[in-house]
């Protein structure tokens, strides 16, 4: 059986835009929109539900900090924030991470439904 090589456990220092004792922050290598950012625990864990209170607190603090910075940089007040936890939820990296995705007026014609589009047939609930 092949060993899993975790890209997040081998991030180059120049990719890190912020960090503390518990987490680090990088721009997504395959961004959904301009400014797509990831908050990643330093400790290699697969599930958000394996994080400690300290790790969750740090992730939350970084989320608010970088949301503010991204809002100013990209002149937006709209964001998708999410975690794919487990293979059925679309998780492909076996190291949990939180996405902060700034939304822009030109990124899609009708953004209603947001994260509900993980299952497209269930996304549109309005008439």
C-alpha positions as CSV (number, residue, x, y, z in Angstrom):
1,X,0.0,0.0,0.0
2,X,1.4,3.4,-1.0
3,X,2.1,6.0,1.8
4,X,0.2,9.2,1.6
5,X,2.4,12.2,1.0
6,X,0.6,15.2,2.5
7,X,1.2,18.4,0.5
8,X,0.1,20.5,3.5
9,X,2.8,18.9,5.7
10,X,5.4,20.0,3.2
11,X,4.4,23.6,2.5
12,X,7.3,25.9,1.5
13,X,7.9,28.8,4.0
14,X,7.4,31.4,1.2
15,X,3.8,30.1,0.6
16,X,2.7,30.9,4.2
17,X,1.1,34.3,4.5
18,X,0.3,34.0,8.2
19,X,0.7,31.5,11.0
20,X,0.6,31.0,14.8
21,X,1.3,28.1,17.1
22,X,-1.7,26.1,15.8
23,X,-2.4,26.9,12.2
24,X,-0.9,28.4,9.0
25,X,-2.6,30.3,6.2
26,X,-1.9,30.0,2.4
27,X,-3.5,31.0,-0.8
28,X,-5.2,28.1,-2.5
29,X,-3.1,26.5,-5.3
30,X,-6.2,26.0,-7.4
31,X,-8.4,29.0,-6.5
32,X,-12.1,29.1,-7.1
33,X,-12.0,32.9,-7.1
34,X,-9.4,35.6,-6.6
35,X,-8.1,35.6,-3.0
36,X,-9.2,32.0,-2.2
37,X,-7.4,31.3,1.0
38,X,-6.9,28.2,3.2
39,X,-6.5,27.9,7.0
40,X,-4.7,24.7,7.9
41,X,-3.8,23.1,11.2
42,X,-0.1,22.6,11.7
43,X,-0.9,19.1,13.1
44,X,-1.7,16.5,10.4
45,X,-5.3,15.5,11.1
46,X,-7.9,14.4,8.6
47,X,-11.1,15.6,10.2
48,X,-12.3,18.9,11.7
49,X,-13.8,16.8,14.5
50,X,-10.2,15.7,15.5
51,X,-9.1,19.3,16.1
52,X,-8.5,20.6,19.6
53,X,-10.3,23.6,21.1
54,X,-7.1,25.6,20.7
55,X,-6.8,24.6,17.0
56,X,-10.5,25.6,16.4
57,X,-10.1,28.9,18.2
58,X,-7.0,29.6,16.1
59,X,-8.8,28.7,12.9
60,X,-11.7,31.0,13.9
61,X,-9.3,33.9,14.7
62,X,-7.5,33.5,11.4
63,X,-10.8,33.3,9.6
64,X,-12.0,36.7,11.0
65,X,-8.6,38.3,10.4
66,X,-8.2,37.1,6.8
67,X,-11.9,37.8,6.0
68,X,-11.2,41.4,6.9
69,X,-8.1,41.6,4.9
70,X,-9.7,39.9,1.9
71,X,-12.7,42.2,2.1
72,X,-10.5,45.2,1.9
73,X,-8.2,43.8,-0.8
74,X,-11.0,42.6,-3.1
75,X,-13.7,45.1,-2.2
76,X,-16.2,42.5,-1.2
77,X,-18.4,41.6,1.8
78,X,-19.5,38.2,0.5
79,X,-17.7,35.0,1.2
80,X,-18.2,31.2,1.1
81,X,-16.6,29.6,4.1
82,X,-16.3,25.8,4.1
83,X,-14.7,22.6,5.1
84,X,-14.9,19.3,3.2
85,X,-14.8,16.7,5.9
86,X,-14.7,13.1,4.6
87,X,-14.7,11.5,1.2
88,X,-18.5,11.7,0.7
89,X,-18.2,15.5,1.4
90,X,-15.7,15.9,-1.4
91,X,-12.5,15.9,0.8
92,X,-9.5,15.1,-1.4
93,X,-6.7,16.3,0.8
94,X,-6.3,14.1,3.9
95,X,-5.4,17.1,6.0
96,X,-8.3,19.2,7.1
97,X,-8.4,22.8,6.0
98,X,-10.9,25.7,6.0
99,X,-11.6,27.5,2.8
100,X,-12.3,31.3,2.7
101,X,-13.6,32.1,-0.8
102,X,-14.2,35.8,-1.6
103,X,-17.1,36.2,-3.9
104,X,-17.1,38.8,-6.7
105,X,-19.9,40.2,-8.8
106,X,-18.4,38.7,-11.9
107,X,-17.6,35.2,-10.7
108,X,-21.0,33.7,-11.7
109,X,-24.3,35.0,-13.0
110,X,-26.5,33.9,-10.1
111,X,-24.8,32.9,-6.8
112,X,-28.0,32.1,-5.0
113,X,-27.8,28.7,-3.3
114,X,-24.1,29.0,-2.5
115,X,-22.8,25.9,-0.8
116,X,-26.1,24.1,-1.5
117,X,-24.6,23.5,-5.0
118,X,-22.6,20.6,-3.6
119,X,-25.6,18.6,-4.7
120,X,-26.8,20.6,-7.7
121,X,-30.3,19.0,-7.9
122,X,-31.0,20.2,-4.4
123,X,-29.5,23.6,-4.6
124,X,-32.4,25.7,-6.1
125,X,-35.1,25.9,-3.5
126,X,-36.6,29.3,-4.6
127,X,-39.3,29.6,-7.3
